[in-house]
Amino acid sequence: MEVETHFIPWGTLMKNIVVIGAGKIGSTIARMLAHTGDYSVCVADRSAEQLGQIEKHDAITTAAVDIGDKKALVALLSGKFAVLSAAPFHLTVAIAEAAAEAGIHYLDLTEDVESTRQVKAIAARASTAFIPQCGLAPGFISIVANDLASRFETLESVRMRVGALPQYPSNALNYNLTWSTDGVINEYIEPCEAIVEGSLIEVPAMEEREEFSLDGVTYEAFNTSGGLGTLCESLKGKVRTLNYKTIRYPGHAAIMKALLNDLGLRHRREVLKDIFENALPTTTQDVVVIFVTVSGFREGRLIQETYANKVYSGVVAGRMQSGIQITTAGSICAVLDLLANGKIASKGFVRQEDIALDTFLANRFGHYYAQKGEAERVAG
């Protein structure tokens, strides 16, 4: 099914953007932006092989750059409007520091909690906008949760569930690689933030498994790191329960816990990464499941509201893309578009929950979330 781009007349000069990372998401971001005619995109990566696979387009160029070479990175960023990081999470801080030195806007897709804390510190001394966690989760999920939470006089619970799943699972893990292997491993291992009985705490990843059904399909969900973004900080003292869990098909968590704990692969990430990338095939036939439930009091009554959405793979800018590519790349492109169009703050640290859901969905990139699958808010 074709996913259309909705053009918005601007009357402004083309914005020059650098995208760091020539992988699946980085290349999708470049294609989406270039296709509008409003952005000129330079894709940067240290891998000449990866750069060679970037789609040829009049508005896309490439640059071979080692992120460890700060001088070269600052030189590349200088004079640009913004840099968008689709690089592995451990490069986040270096890119943010280079953006601050170059005096340009910074956006990223990281789910790493500590990296985001450091980006916030960098933003405090910068003259431009620093907007981390612009993907699906963290990212869009925080915008949805904050929108639902804003409808209550008093909050009780905010429960956020997201998963990128194969439409046709065919292995014991019921899983295919759909995005960053490093990102998946990181969220399965690092501790998770949560608010429990009003207190901000850390809980272990892969624990507190639950099952639920949506549209007749049974899923499991369990704690993973990073999905809450800055919501814990934003809602601390305002909610009794706040948590984030990753959605998978039943059986996945048990096998992963055996690999991580019983076989000790949590301490051998490179081995686990090699196993994943050589044993689990990639697929574009996926579905992104988004499920957010918020409960609280309104006019003296305990009310629950739910947002449920499924986003499938589709054709974007003339090429078939997976659901996770569409949602992740679409989200950061929407935030960039809102920034370029003066719809969000242009200086300092910008949280995802600072962005209004209606504003996001009205954007030509944010609209991808509304096109594929009908988003519902069900009052209970």
C-alpha positions as CSV (number, residue, x, y, z in Angstrom):
1,M,0.0,0.0,0.0
2,E,1.4,3.4,-0.9
3,V,2.1,5.8,1.9
4,E,1.8,9.3,0.5
5,T,3.8,12.4,1.4
6,H,1.7,15.4,2.2
7,F,3.4,18.5,1.0
8,I,3.2,21.8,2.9
9,P,4.1,25.1,1.1
10,W,6.9,26.8,2.9
11,G,8.3,29.7,0.9
12,T,11.6,29.2,2.8
13,L,15.0,28.2,1.5
14,M,16.0,24.5,1.5
15,K,17.3,23.4,4.8
16,N,20.7,21.6,4.9
17,I,20.6,18.5,7.1
18,V,23.3,16.0,8.2
19,V,22.1,12.5,9.0
20,I,24.6,10.4,10.9
21,G,24.3,6.7,10.2
22,A,23.8,5.1,6.8
23,G,21.9,2.0,8.1
24,K,18.2,1.2,7.6
25,I,16.8,4.1,9.6
26,G,19.3,6.7,8.5
27,S,18.8,5.9,4.8
28,T,15.0,6.0,5.3
29,I,15.3,9.4,7.0
30,A,17.4,10.8,4.1
31,R,14.9,9.5,1.5
32,M,11.9,10.9,3.3
33,L,13.4,14.3,3.7
34,A,14.9,14.5,0.2
35,H,11.6,13.5,-1.4
36,T,9.9,16.6,0.0
37,G,12.1,19.0,-1.9
38,D,12.5,21.1,1.2
39,Y,15.7,19.5,2.5
40,S,19.2,18.8,1.2
41,V,20.6,15.8,3.1
42,C,24.2,14.7,3.7
43,V,24.4,11.2,5.0
44,A,27.6,10.6,7.0
45,D,29.0,7.2,8.1
46,R,32.5,5.8,8.5
47,S,31.6,2.8,6.3
48,A,32.1,3.3,2.6
49,E,30.1,0.2,1.9
50,Q,27.1,1.5,3.8
51,L,27.3,4.9,2.1
52,G,27.5,3.2,-1.3
53,Q,24.0,1.7,-0.7
54,I,22.4,5.1,-0.2
55,E,19.8,5.9,-2.8
56,K,21.0,8.3,-5.6
57,H,19.0,11.5,-5.4
58,D,19.7,15.1,-6.4
59,A,19.1,16.2,-2.8
60,I,21.3,13.5,-1.1
61,T,25.0,13.5,-0.8
62,T,27.3,11.3,1.3
63,A,30.4,11.9,3.5
64,A,32.8,9.3,5.0
65,V,33.4,10.5,8.5
66,D,34.7,8.9,11.7
67,I,32.6,10.2,14.6
68,G,35.8,9.8,16.8
69,D,37.4,12.6,14.7
70,K,35.7,15.6,16.4
71,K,37.4,18.2,14.2
72,A,36.2,16.5,11.0
73,L,32.7,16.1,12.4
74,V,32.4,19.7,13.5
75,A,33.6,20.8,10.1
76,L,31.0,18.7,8.4
77,L,28.2,20.1,10.7
78,S,29.2,23.8,10.5
79,G,26.8,25.9,8.6
80,K,24.0,23.2,8.5
81,F,20.5,23.6,10.0
82,A,20.5,20.4,12.0
83,V,22.1,17.0,12.6
84,L,20.0,13.9,13.0
85,S,21.7,11.0,14.7
86,A,20.7,7.5,13.6
87,A,24.0,6.2,14.9
88,P,24.5,3.6,17.7
89,F,23.7,4.9,21.1
90,H,27.3,4.9,22.3
91,L,28.1,7.7,19.8
92,T,25.3,10.0,20.9
93,V,27.2,12.2,23.2
94,A,30.1,12.8,20.7
95,I,27.6,13.9,18.1
96,A,25.7,16.1,20.5
97,E,29.0,17.8,21.6
98,A,29.9,18.4,17.9
99,A,26.5,19.9,17.2
100,A,26.9,22.3,20.1
101,E,30.3,23.4,18.9
102,A,29.0,23.8,15.4
103,G,26.1,25.8,16.7
104,I,23.3,23.8,15.0
105,H,20.2,22.0,16.1
106,Y,20.5,18.4,17.3
107,L,18.0,15.5,17.1
108,D,18.6,11.8,17.9
109,L,16.8,8.4,18.2
110,T,18.6,7.1,21.3
111,E,16.8,5.0,23.9
112,D,19.9,5.1,26.2
113,V,19.0,6.9,29.5
114,E,22.5,8.0,30.4
115,S,23.2,9.4,27.0
116,T,20.1,11.5,27.2
117,R,21.1,12.9,30.6
118,Q,24.4,14.0,29.0
119,V,22.6,15.6,26.0
120,K,20.5,17.5,28.4
121,A,23.6,18.9,30.1
122,I,25.0,19.9,26.7
123,A,21.7,21.6,25.8
124,A,22.0,23.8,28.9
125,R,24.9,25.7,27.4
126,A,23.9,25.5,23.7
127,S,22.2,28.3,21.7
128,T,20.2,25.8,19.6
129,A,17.5,23.1,20.2
130,F,18.6,19.7,21.5
131,I,15.8,17.2,21.0
132,P,16.8,13.6,21.9
133,Q,14.7,10.4,21.7
134,C,12.7,11.4,18.6
135,G,11.8,7.9,17.4
136,L,8.9,5.6,18.2
137,A,9.7,4.6,21.8
138,P,11.0,6.8,23.3
139,G,9.5,9.4,21.1
140,F,6.0,9.2,19.7
141,I,4.9,7.0,22.6
142,S,5.7,9.9,25.0
143,I,3.7,12.4,22.9
144,V,0.7,10.0,23.0
145,A,1.0,9.3,26.8
146,N,1.3,12.9,27.7
147,D,-1.8,13.8,25.5
148,L,-3.9,11.2,27.3
149,A,-2.5,12.2,30.7
150,S,-3.4,15.9,30.1
151,R,-7.2,14.9,30.0
152,F,-7.3,13.9,33.7
153,E,-7.5,16.1,36.8
154,T,-5.6,13.5,38.9
155,L,-3.5,10.6,37.4
156,E,-3.4,7.1,38.7
157,S,-1.5,5.1,36.1
158,V,0.2,5.5,32.7
159,R,1.1,2.2,31.0
160,M,3.0,2.3,27.7
161,R,3.5,-0.8,25.5
162,V,5.2,-0.9,22.1
163,G,6.6,-3.6,19.9
164,A,7.9,-4.1,16.3
165,L,7.0,-7.6,15.4
166,P,7.1,-9.8,12.3
167,Q,3.7,-10.3,10.7
168,Y,4.6,-13.9,10.1
169,P,6.8,-15.3,12.9
170,S,8.6,-18.5,12.0
171,N,11.2,-19.2,14.6
172,A,11.3,-20.1,18.3
173,L,11.9,-16.5,19.3
174,N,8.9,-15.4,17.2
175,Y,11.1,-12.5,16.2
176,N,13.0,-11.0,13.2
177,L,15.5,-8.2,13.2
178,T,13.7,-5.0,12.2
179,W,16.0,-2.3,13.6
180,S,19.3,-1.7,15.4
181,T,20.7,-4.9,17.0
182,D,22.7,-2.9,19.5
183,G,19.5,-1.1,20.5
184,V,17.6,-4.3,21.1
185,I,20.4,-5.7,23.2
186,N,20.8,-2.5,25.2
187,E,17.1,-2.3,26.1
188,Y,17.1,-6.0,27.1
189,I,20.0,-5.5,29.5
190,E,20.1,-2.0,31.0
191,P,17.9,-1.2,34.1
192,C,14.6,0.4,33.4
193,E,13.1,3.5,35.0
194,A,9.5,3.3,36.4
195,I,7.3,5.1,38.9
196,V,5.9,2.6,41.5
197,E,3.5,3.8,44.3
198,G,4.6,7.4,43.4
199,S,8.3,6.8,43.8
200,L,10.8,6.9,40.9
201,I,12.8,3.6,40.9
202,E,14.8,1.3,38.7
203,V,13.4,-2.1,37.8
204,P,15.3,-4.9,36.0
205,A,14.9,-5.5,32.3
206,M,13.0,-8.6,31.0
207,E,10.9,-8.8,34.2
208,E,7.3,-8.3,35.2
209,R,6.0,-10.1,32.2
210,E,2.3,-9.8,31.3
211,E,0.0,-11.0,28.6
212,F,-2.8,-9.1,26.8
213,S,-4.9,-9.4,23.6
214,L,-5.5,-6.8,20.9
215,D,-7.6,-7.5,17.8
216,G,-7.7,-11.2,18.7
217,V,-3.9,-11.6,18.9
218,T,-2.2,-12.5,22.2
219,Y,1.0,-10.7,23.1
220,E,3.4,-10.7,26.0
221,A,5.1,-7.6,27.4
222,F,8.0,-7.1,29.7
223,N,10.3,-4.3,31.1
224,T,12.8,-2.9,28.8
225,S,15.1,0.1,29.1
226,G,14.7,3.6,27.7
227,G,11.1,3.6,26.4
228,L,9.9,6.1,28.9
229,G,12.2,8.8,27.7
230,T,11.9,11.9,30.0
231,L,8.4,11.1,31.1
232,C,9.5,9.8,34.5
233,E,11.0,13.2,35.2
234,S,8.0,15.0,33.8
235,L,5.3,13.0,35.7
236,K,7.2,12.4,38.9
237,G,4.9,13.4,41.8
238,K,1.8,13.4,39.5
239,V,1.2,9.7,38.9
240,R,1.1,6.6,41.1
241,T,2.2,4.1,38.4
242,L,4.2,4.8,35.3
243,N,5.9,2.0,33.3
244,Y,7.0,1.0,29.8
245,K,7.2,-2.5,28.4
246,T,8.2,-4.0,25.0
247,I,5.7,-6.1,23.2
248,R,6.6,-9.5,21.8
249,Y,4.8,-12.7,20.9
250,P,4.5,-15.2,23.8
251,G,7.6,-17.3,24.4
252,H,10.1,-14.7,23.4
253,A,11.0,-13.5,26.9
254,A,11.7,-17.0,28.3
255,I,14.2,-17.8,25.6
256,M,15.9,-14.4,25.8
257,K,16.2,-14.7,29.6
258,A,17.9,-18.1,29.1
259,L,20.4,-16.6,26.6
260,L,21.1,-13.6,28.8
261,N,21.2,-15.1,32.2
262,D,21.7,-18.9,32.0
263,L,24.3,-18.7,29.2
264,G,25.7,-15.4,30.4
265,L,25.4,-13.5,27.1
266,R,24.4,-10.3,28.9
267,H,28.2,-10.1,29.6
268,R,29.2,-10.9,26.0
269,R,27.2,-8.5,23.9
270,E,29.3,-8.9,20.8
271,V,28.7,-12.7,20.9
272,L,24.9,-12.1,21.3
273,K,25.0,-9.5,18.5
274,D,26.8,-11.9,16.2
275,I,24.2,-14.7,16.9
276,F,21.3,-12.3,16.3
277,E,22.7,-11.0,13.0
278,N,23.6,-14.4,11.6
279,A,20.6,-16.4,12.9
280,L,17.7,-14.0,12.7
281,P,16.7,-12.8,9.2
282,T,15.6,-9.3,8.7
283,T,12.1,-8.6,7.3
284,T,10.1,-5.7,5.9
285,Q,6.9,-7.6,6.6
286,D,6.4,-6.3,10.1
287,V,3.8,-4.6,12.3
288,V,4.4,-1.9,14.9
289,V,1.9,-2.3,17.8
290,I,1.3,0.8,20.0
291,F,-0.8,0.4,23.1
292,V,-1.1,3.1,25.8
293,T,-3.5,3.0,28.7
294,V,-4.0,5.9,31.2
295,S,-6.3,6.0,34.2
296,G,-7.2,8.7,36.6
297,F,-10.0,10.9,38.0
298,R,-12.1,13.3,36.1
299,E,-15.1,15.0,37.8
300,G,-14.8,12.6,40.8
301,R,-14.9,9.5,38.6
302,L,-12.2,6.9,37.9
303,I,-11.8,6.9,34.1
304,Q,-9.5,4.9,31.7
305,E,-8.5,6.0,28.2
306,T,-6.6,3.9,25.7
307,Y,-4.7,4.6,22.5
308,A,-4.2,1.6,20.3
309,N,-2.6,1.6,16.8
310,K,-1.0,-0.8,14.4
311,V,1.4,0.5,11.7
312,Y,2.3,-1.9,8.9
313,S,5.0,-1.9,6.3
314,G,4.3,0.1,3.2
315,V,5.8,2.1,0.3
316,V,7.3,5.4,1.2
317,A,9.0,7.7,-1.4
318,G,8.8,4.9,-3.9
319,R,10.4,2.1,-1.8
320,M,9.0,-0.6,0.4
321,Q,9.8,0.2,4.1
322,S,9.2,-1.8,7.2
323,G,6.7,-0.5,9.8
324,I,9.6,0.3,12.2
325,Q,11.4,2.2,9.5
326,I,8.2,4.2,8.7
327,T,7.4,5.0,12.4
328,T,11.0,5.7,13.6
329,A,12.1,7.7,10.6
330,G,8.7,9.4,10.2
331,S,8.8,10.5,13.9
332,I,12.2,12.2,13.8
333,C,11.4,13.8,10.4
334,A,8.2,15.1,11.9
335,V,10.0,16.7,14.8
336,L,12.6,18.2,12.5
337,D,9.8,19.6,10.3
338,L,8.0,21.1,13.3
339,L,11.3,22.7,14.3
340,A,12.1,24.1,10.9
341,N,8.5,25.4,10.6
342,G,8.6,27.2,14.0
343,K,6.1,24.9,15.7
344,I,8.4,23.9,18.6
345,A,11.1,25.6,20.7
346,S,14.2,26.4,18.8
347,K,16.6,26.6,21.8
348,G,17.4,24.4,24.8
349,F,16.4,20.9,25.8
350,V,13.1,19.9,24.2
351,R,11.3,16.9,25.5
352,Q,9.0,14.7,23.4
353,E,6.1,15.3,25.7
354,D,6.5,19.1,25.0
355,I,5.1,18.4,21.5
356,A,1.3,18.3,21.1
357,L,-0.2,15.1,19.6
358,D,-2.5,17.0,17.3
359,T,0.4,19.1,16.0
360,F,2.5,16.0,15.5
361,L,-0.2,14.1,13.6
362,A,-1.1,17.1,11.4
363,N,2.5,17.2,10.2
364,R,3.2,15.6,6.8
365,F,5.5,13.0,8.4
366,G,3.6,12.5,11.6
367,H,0.6,11.7,9.4
368,Y,2.1,8.3,8.7
369,Y,0.9,7.2,12.1
370,A,-2.7,8.0,11.1
371,Q,-2.6,6.5,7.6
372,K,-1.7,2.9,8.5
373,G,-4.2,1.3,10.8
374,E,-6.9,3.3,12.5
375,A,-5.7,4.9,15.8
376,E,-8.3,4.6,18.5
377,R,-8.9,6.3,21.8
378,V,-11.4,4.2,23.7
379,A,-12.9,5.6,26.9
380,G,-13.5,2.9,29.4
